[in-house]
Amino acid sequence: MASLGNYTADRGHSTILRREKCDAYLLIHLETVLGEGFRTFLYFLGLAYCFIGLSAITARFFRSMESVVKHSRTVETIDPLTNTKIVKNEKVWNYTIADITLLAFGTSFPQISLATIDAIQNVGNLYAGGLGPGTLVGSAAFDLFPIHAVCVVVPKAGELKKISDIGVWLVELFWSFWAYIWLYIILEVWTPNVVTLWESLLTVLQFGLLLIHAYAQDKRWPYLSLPIERDERPVEWVPVEVVKYSPLNKVHDRHSEASQVGEEENSGIVDIFSIHSGEGTGHFYQNLADGDITESSTSNSGNIIPEESDIVSIWKHQFVDALMEVTGSSLGNNLRQKCKLESAESQKLNNIYLRVARIFWQSLLLPWKFLFAFVPPYQIAHGWIAFICSLMFISGIAYIVTKLTDLISCVTGINPYVIAFTALASGTSWPDLVASKIAAERQLTADSAIANITCSNSVNIYIGIGVPWLIDTLYNYIAYREPLRIDNAEGLSFSLLVFFSTSVACIGVLVFRRLTIGAELGGPRVWAWVTCIFFMLLWLIFVVLSSLRVSGII
């Protein structure tokens, strides 16, 4: 199937719409026989369904990352005064480094993997592939504006969540802005419209400088950190939660009630893996310990019964929970109707519309939930196996998203760079949105939710563009002694300028909220929604101006 780069082979972008016969297809050649309007509808429908899948797997990815970050190790030291041994537990991961590498790098993995695959397929071509700066600049705008807009309104009414370490955030913000300044310098100042081997190599190396500088700020190293004190931050990366479940081997009503409790506790997003507990006479479900299965089964915490703590048992419940969603939600509605005193009209509404809508939604989620049940439980190997498997699923879905957006551009004739700035950027950034939303919901501070946004933008440039450029420029240098050329660099440079202008307004609003209400996220519901609408307006300004520019209209 043709890629985004094939549609831009003419190097000319004079209009937003171009009407050409599209012979590309997704699954079977019979798709080309369908009407253009119906094909576009089907592809948009598939795009929306992929977004649902990305939301579900990103929630599981976030769970596995929590398990990785919570991992601690036992450290033994000798007190020099008393000569006694001191045993204490220390976190393996520094939270700042975890935000940049695990969270930001993980949620940006779709852009990185797809751009890298595109670069490998493009090896030998003097022009950069279609998944280059266009998509990643659009992704940066989506990260900064819509994701901030969502995170602002996620906390409960009146709840305030602020950044506890302003110094680290300023360092991350600096490197995020510098990434796009650096991109502008490459495209317009040093070597206009081309990328050299040394420029691509320097781009990749700057990600290491970001890690070093952020860690230095977190540890308050002299001469390398800003003299800004951090507020008190929680010991745990996420608050401890306790959720009890009814058994699967009892009547379905009790299971549906437990499922509803899990949904209310986790907003239907984050999966809770659980096993039987043998405490008391009745069976119930509870969360597994954060450590490995082998470690937890030998501890005295009492959370796990040895005969139930095998991998097969835990993995089995993931499939059972996925398959029980539809019936569980239906029976849960019946149970709630019996427990609430409502009018006959309200009960009829619940019976007919609400229950049908809920079953329909759970039916849509069922294939995704069953597919993602193949991801190993996050209690294994401190969550690393689940973390890697989640990234593989995210990349697979994101690849389908890019194919669908290619087809939408081909069938409708919409300029592919407009597609890159909008649908493709939002599709590949969907894990960023879900991860930041979950972080804003679950964590006590705004550090990770906002750090994921700023750091994802840095990762998109230093790794998402740097690595593909390094692959292509290295090959071109060895084979042709030629640099890599960038298509429509002038339009991308204009988009960078618009992004800088609108991002200053976005950061200014966050600073204003910090000075007035004391937090970047949450606060009075009215002001939270006003901020949300303003951020979305900034995104629309970026999309409209950038689309008109790359199309040659302005």
C-alpha positions in Angstrom: 0.0 0.0 0.0 1.2 3.5 -0.8 2.7 5.5 2.1 2.4 9.1 3.0 5.6 9.8 1.2 4.3 8.5 -2.1 1.5 11.1 -2.1 4.0 13.9 -1.8 6.3 12.8 -4.6 5.3 15.8 -6.7 6.9 18.2 -4.2 4.1 20.6 -4.7 1.4 21.5 -2.3 -0.9 24.1 -3.9 -4.3 23.2 -2.3 -5.7 21.4 0.7 -7.8 19.2 -1.5 -6.6 17.2 -4.6 -9.0 14.9 -6.4 -7.2 11.9 -7.7 -8.3 8.3 -8.1 -7.2 6.2 -5.1 -6.2 2.6 -5.9 -4.7 1.9 -2.4 -6.6 -0.3 0.0 -6.3 -1.6 3.5 -7.3 -5.3 3.4 -8.8 -6.3 0.1 -8.8 -4.8 -3.4 -12.6 -4.7 -3.4 -12.4 -1.6 -1.2 -11.6 0.4 -4.4 -15.0 -0.5 -5.8 -16.8 1.3 -3.0 -17.9 4.9 -3.2 -15.4 7.4 -1.9 -17.8 8.7 0.7 -18.5 5.3 2.1 -14.8 4.4 2.1 -14.0 7.5 3.9 -16.7 6.8 6.5 -15.3 3.2 7.0 -11.7 4.4 7.4 -12.7 7.1 9.9 -14.7 4.4 11.8 -11.7 2.2 11.9 -9.6 5.1 13.1 -12.0 5.8 16.0 -11.9 2.1 16.9 -8.1 2.1 16.9 -8.2 5.1 19.3 -10.4 3.0 21.6 -7.8 0.2 21.5 -4.9 2.7 22.1 -6.8 3.9 25.2 -7.2 0.4 26.6 -3.6 -0.7 26.0 -2.1 2.5 27.3 -3.9 2.0 30.6 -2.3 -1.4 30.9 1.1 0.1 29.8 0.7 2.7 32.6 0.0 -0.1 35.1 3.1 -1.9 34.1 5.2 1.2 34.3 3.9 1.9 37.8 5.1 -1.6 38.8 8.5 -0.8 37.3 8.9 2.5 39.1 7.7 1.1 42.4 10.5 -1.5 42.4 12.9 -1.1 45.4 16.0 -2.8 46.5 17.5 -3.6 49.9 20.6 -1.6 50.7 22.8 -2.5 53.7 25.2 0.1 55.2 27.4 0.2 58.3 26.9 3.1 60.8 30.4 4.5 61.3 29.6 5.6 64.9 27.9 2.4 66.3 29.4 -0.1 63.8 25.9 -1.6 63.4 24.3 -2.7 60.1 21.5 -0.5 58.8 19.1 -2.1 56.3 16.8 0.1 54.2 14.8 0.0 51.0 15.7 2.4 48.2 13.8 3.0 45.0 15.6 1.7 41.9 14.2 4.4 39.7 14.6 8.1 40.1 11.2 9.6 39.5 12.5 12.3 37.1 14.4 9.8 35.0 11.3 7.6 35.0 9.1 10.4 33.7 11.5 11.1 30.8 12.5 7.6 29.8 9.7 5.2 30.8 6.7 7.5 30.6 7.6 10.0 27.9 9.7 7.6 25.8 7.1 4.8 26.2 4.1 7.0 25.1 6.1 8.4 22.2 7.1 5.0 21.1 4.5 4.9 18.3 6.0 8.0 16.6 9.6 6.7 17.2 9.0 3.2 15.8 6.9 4.3 12.9 9.4 7.1 11.9 12.3 4.6 12.2 10.4 2.0 10.1 9.7 4.7 7.5 13.4 5.7 7.5 14.5 2.1 6.9 12.0 1.8 4.0 13.2 5.2 2.7 16.9 4.2 2.7 18.6 5.2 -0.6 16.1 8.1 -1.2 17.6 11.5 -1.1 14.4 12.9 0.4 13.2 12.3 3.9 10.1 10.0 4.4 6.6 11.2 5.1 6.7 10.4 8.8 9.3 13.1 9.5 9.1 16.6 10.9 5.5 17.2 9.7 3.9 14.5 11.9 6.1 15.2 14.9 5.6 18.9 14.9 1.8 18.2 14.7 2.3 15.7 17.5 4.1 18.4 19.6 1.1 20.7 19.2 -1.3 18.0 20.1 0.7 17.1 23.2 1.0 20.7 24.4 -2.6 21.9 23.8 -5.3 19.2 23.8 -3.5 17.1 26.4 -3.0 20.1 28.7 -6.7 20.9 28.1 -7.8 17.4 29.2 -5.5 17.3 32.2 -6.7 20.6 33.5 -10.3 19.4 33.9 -9.5 15.8 35.0 -9.2 16.5 38.8 -12.4 16.7 40.8 -14.1 20.1 41.2 -12.0 22.2 43.6 -9.1 19.7 43.7 -5.7 21.3 43.1 -2.8 19.5 41.6 0.5 21.4 41.2 4.0 20.7 40.1 6.0 19.9 43.2 9.5 20.4 41.6 9.4 23.6 39.5 13.1 23.3 38.9 12.9 20.0 37.1 9.9 21.2 35.1 11.8 24.3 33.9 14.7 22.2 32.8 12.4 19.8 30.9 10.5 22.8 29.4 13.8 24.4 28.3 14.9 21.3 26.5 11.5 20.9 25.0 11.6 24.4 23.5 15.2 24.1 22.5 14.4 20.9 20.5 12.1 22.9 18.2 14.5 25.8 18.0 17.2 23.3 17.1 14.9 21.9 14.4 14.3 25.4 13.0 18.1 26.1 13.0 18.7 22.9 11.0 15.9 23.6 8.4 16.5 27.3 7.9 19.8 28.5 9.3 22.7 26.1 9.0 21.8 24.0 6.0 18.5 25.1 4.6 16.2 22.3 3.3 18.8 19.6 4.0 20.1 17.6 7.0 23.7 16.5 7.3 25.1 13.5 9.2 26.6 15.7 11.9 23.3 17.5 12.5 21.4 14.2 12.9 24.1 12.9 15.2 24.0 16.0 17.4 20.2 15.7 17.5 20.3 12.2 19.0 23.1 13.1 21.5 21.0 15.9 23.0 18.6 13.4 24.5 21.5 12.3 26.7 22.1 15.9 27.7 18.5 16.2 28.7 18.7 13.2 31.0 21.9 14.5 32.6 20.5 18.0 33.1 17.2 16.8 34.5 18.9 14.4 36.9 21.3 17.1 38.0 18.4 19.4 38.8 16.5 16.6 40.7 19.6 16.0 42.8 20.4 19.7 43.0 24.0 19.4 41.7 26.0 22.6 42.2 26.6 24.7 39.0 24.2 22.4 37.0 20.9 23.0 38.7 18.6 26.0 39.3 18.5 27.2 43.0 14.8 26.4 43.3 13.5 24.5 46.3 11.0 21.7 45.6 7.8 21.3 47.5 7.2 18.2 49.5 6.3 15.4 47.2 4.8 12.0 48.1 7.1 9.1 48.7 5.2 6.8 46.4 5.0 7.6 42.6 1.2 6.7 42.8 -1.0 6.5 45.9 -1.7 3.1 47.4 -5.2 1.8 46.5 -7.3 -1.0 48.0 -10.0 -2.5 45.9 -11.9 -5.6 46.9 -13.6 -7.9 44.5 -16.4 -10.5 44.7 -15.5 -14.0 43.5 -15.9 -15.3 39.9 -17.0 -18.7 41.2 -20.0 -17.3 43.0 -23.2 -16.1 41.4 -22.8 -13.6 38.6 -24.6 -10.8 40.5 -21.8 -10.6 43.0 -19.2 -10.6 40.3 -21.0 -7.8 38.4 -21.2 -5.8 41.7 -17.5 -6.2 42.1 -16.9 -5.3 38.5 -18.9 -2.1 39.0 -16.8 -1.2 42.1 -13.6 -1.7 40.0 -15.1 0.5 37.2 -16.0 3.3 39.7 -12.6 3.1 41.3 -10.7 3.2 38.1 -13.1 5.1 35.8 -13.3 2.1 33.5 -9.7 2.7 32.3 -7.1 0.9 34.4 -7.3 -2.8 34.7 -6.9 -4.4 38.1 -5.4 -7.8 38.2 -6.5 -9.9 41.1 -6.5 -13.4 42.5 -8.4 -15.4 45.2 -7.6 -14.7 48.8 -8.1 -17.4 51.4 -8.6 -15.1 54.3 -11.9 -15.7 56.2 -14.6 -18.0 55.2 -15.7 -16.2 52.1 -13.7 -15.7 49.0 -13.0 -12.2 47.7 -10.6 -10.5 45.3 -7.8 -8.1 46.1 -4.9 -6.5 44.4 -1.7 -8.4 44.1 1.4 -7.1 45.7 3.6 -4.8 43.7 6.5 -7.1 43.7 7.2 -10.2 41.7 5.0 -13.3 42.1 7.9 -15.4 43.4 8.8 -12.7 45.9 5.3 -12.0 47.1 4.4 -15.7 47.7 7.2 -16.1 50.1 6.5 -12.9 52.1 4.4 -12.6 55.2 2.1 -10.0 53.8 -0.7 -12.5 53.5 -1.8 -11.1 50.1 -1.2 -14.3 48.2 -2.0 -17.9 48.8 0.9 -20.0 47.5 -1.4 -22.5 45.6 -3.0 -19.5 43.7 0.1 -17.5 43.1 1.2 -19.3 39.9 1.4 -17.4 36.6 -1.2 -19.5 34.8 -3.9 -18.7 37.4 -3.3 -15.0 37.3 -3.1 -14.9 33.5 -6.3 -17.0 33.3 -8.3 -14.3 35.3 -7.3 -11.7 32.7 -9.1 -13.6 30.0 -12.1 -14.4 32.3 -12.4 -10.7 33.3 -12.3 -9.6 29.6 -15.0 -12.1 28.6 -17.2 -11.3 31.6 -17.4 -7.6 30.8 -20.6 -7.7 28.7 -22.6 -10.0 31.0 -21.2 -8.3 34.1 -22.3 -4.8 33.0 -25.8 -6.1 32.2 -26.2 -7.8 35.5 -24.6 -4.9 37.3 -27.4 -2.6 36.0 -30.0 -5.0 37.4 -28.4 -5.1 40.8 -28.2 -1.3 41.0 -31.8 -1.0 40.0 -32.8 -3.2 42.9 -30.7 -1.2 45.4 -32.0 2.3 44.3 -35.4 3.8 44.8 -36.2 5.4 41.5 -39.3 6.3 39.7 -40.8 3.8 37.2 -39.9 6.1 34.4 -36.2 6.2 35.5 -36.1 2.5 35.9 -37.5 2.1 32.4 -34.9 4.4 31.0 -32.1 2.5 32.7 -33.5 -0.8 31.6 -33.8 0.2 27.9 -31.3 2.9 27.0 -28.6 2.9 29.6 -28.2 -0.8 29.7 -28.2 -1.1 25.9 -25.7 1.6 25.6 -23.5 0.0 28.3 -23.7 -3.4 26.7 -22.9 -1.9 23.3 -19.9 -0.1 24.7 -18.6 -3.2 26.5 -19.1 -5.2 23.3 -16.9 -2.8 21.4 -14.2 -3.1 24.1 -14.4 -6.9 24.3 -12.1 -7.7 21.3 -9.5 -5.2 22.6 -9.7 -6.5 26.2 -9.4 -10.1 25.0 -6.4 -9.3 22.8 -4.7 -7.3 25.5 -5.2 -10.2 28.0 -2.3 -11.8 26.2 -0.1 -9.2 27.8 1.6 -10.9 30.8 0.5 -9.7 34.3 2.5 -6.7 35.5 3.5 -8.6 38.7 6.0 -10.6 36.7 9.6 -9.4 36.5 8.7 -6.1 38.2 6.4 -5.2 35.3 9.1 -5.2 32.6 7.6 -8.0 30.4 4.1 -6.3 30.5 5.8 -3.0 29.8 7.6 -4.3 26.6 4.5 -6.2 25.4 2.4 -3.1 25.8 4.8 -1.1 23.7 4.6 -3.7 21.0 0.8 -3.6 21.0 0.8 0.3 21.0 3.2 0.3 18.0 1.1 -2.2 16.1 -2.1 -0.2 16.6 -0.3 3.0 15.7 0.9 1.4 12.5 -2.7 0.7 11.5 -3.6 4.3 12.4 -1.0 5.6 10.0 -2.2 3.3 7.2 -5.8 4.5 7.8 -4.8 8.1 7.7 -2.8 7.5 4.5 -6.0 6.0 3.0 -8.1 8.9 4.2 -5.7 11.3 2.5 -5.7 9.3 -0.7 -9.5 8.9 -0.9 -10.5 12.4 0.1 -7.6 14.2 -1.6 -6.8 16.1 1.5 -3.2 17.3 1.5 -1.2 14.7 3.3 0.6 17.3 5.4 -2.8 18.4 6.7 -3.5 14.8 7.6 -0.1 14.6 9.3 -0.8 17.8 11.4 -4.2 16.5 12.5 -5.3 12.9 12.3 -1.9 11.3 12.1 -0.4 13.5 14.9 -3.4 12.9 17.2 -3.5 9.2 16.5 0.1 8.6 17.3 -0.1 10.9 20.3 -3.2 9.2 21.7 -1.1 7.1 24.2 0.4 10.4 25.4 -3.1 11.8 26.1 -4.3 8.6 27.9 -1.1 8.4 30.0 -1.2 12.0 31.1 -4.9 11.7 31.9 -4.3 8.7 34.1 -1.4 10.4 35.8 -3.5 13.5 36.4 -6.2 11.2 37.9 -4.1 8.9 40.0 -1.1 10.9 41.2 -1.2 13.4 44.0 0.9 16.0 42.1 0.9 17.3 38.5 4.6 16.5 37.9 4.2 13.3 35.8 1.1 14.5 33.8 2.8 17.7 32.7 6.3 16.2 32.5 5.0 13.6 30.0 3.8 16.4 27.8 7.0 18.4 27.8 9.3 15.4 27.7 7.4 13.7 24.9 8.0 16.7 22.8 11.7 16.5 23.5 11.8 12.7 22.8 9.9 13.3 19.5 12.7 15.5 18.2 15.8 14.0 19.7 14.9 10.4 19.2 11.8 10.4 16.9 13.4 12.6 14.3 17.1 12.1 15.2 17.3 8.4 14.8 15.5 8.2 11.4 17.6 11.1 10.2 20.7 9.4 11.4 19.8 6.2 9.5 19.2 8.0 6.2 22.0 10.5 6.4 24.5 7.8 7.3 23.5 5.7 4.3 23.4 8.7 2.0 26.8 9.9 3.2 28.4 6.4 2.6 26.6 5.7 -0.7 26.3 9.1 -2.4 28.2 11.6 -0.2 25.0 13.5 -0.3 22.9 15.0 2.6 19.2 14.2 3.3 16.8 16.6 1.7 13.6 17.8 3.5 10.4 18.2 1.5 8.5 21.5 2.0 10.9 22.8 4.7 9.5 26.3 4.4 6.1 25.2 5.4 7.5 23.2 8.4 9.5 26.3 9.5 6.4 28.4 9.4 4.6 25.7 11.5 7.5 25.9 14.0 7.0 29.7 14.4 3.3 29.3 14.9 4.0 26.6 17.5 6.4 28.8 19.4 3.9 31.7 19.5 1.0 29.6 20.7 3.1 27.6 23.1 4.2 30.8 24.9 0.5 31.6 25.4 -0.1 28.1 26.8 2.8 28.2 29.3 1.8 31.7 30.3 -1.6 30.4 31.3 -0.1 27.6 33.3 2.1 30.1 35.2 -0.8 32.4 35.7 -2.8 29.6 37.2 0.1 28.7 39.5 0.3 32.3 40.8 -3.5 32.9 41.2 -5.1 29.6 42.3 -1.9 27.8 43.4 -1.9 24.9 40.9 -1.6 24.1 37.2 -4.3 21.5 37.1 -7.8 21.4 38.6 -9.3 24.2 40.7 -12.7 25.9 40.3 -14.6 24.0 37.6 -15.5 27.1 35.6 -11.9 28.3 35.4 -10.7 24.8 34.5 -13.1 24.6 31.6 -12.2 28.2 30.5 -8.6 27.1 30.4 -9.5 23.9 28.6 -11.3 25.8 25.9 -8.5 28.3 25.5 -5.9 25.5 25.0 -8.1 23.9 22.3 -8.4 27.3 20.6 -4.6 27.5 20.5 -4.5 24.1 18.9 -7.1 25.1 16.3 -5.0 28.2 15.4 -1.9 26.1 14.9 -3.7 23.5 12.8 -5.5 26.0 10.6 -2.5 28.3 10.0 -0.1 25.4 9.4 -2.5 23.6 7.0 -3.0 26.7 5.0 0.8 27.3 4.8 1.9 23.8 3.7 -0.9 23.9 1.2 0.4 27.1 -0.4 -2.7 29.1 0.4 -1.0 31.7 2.6 
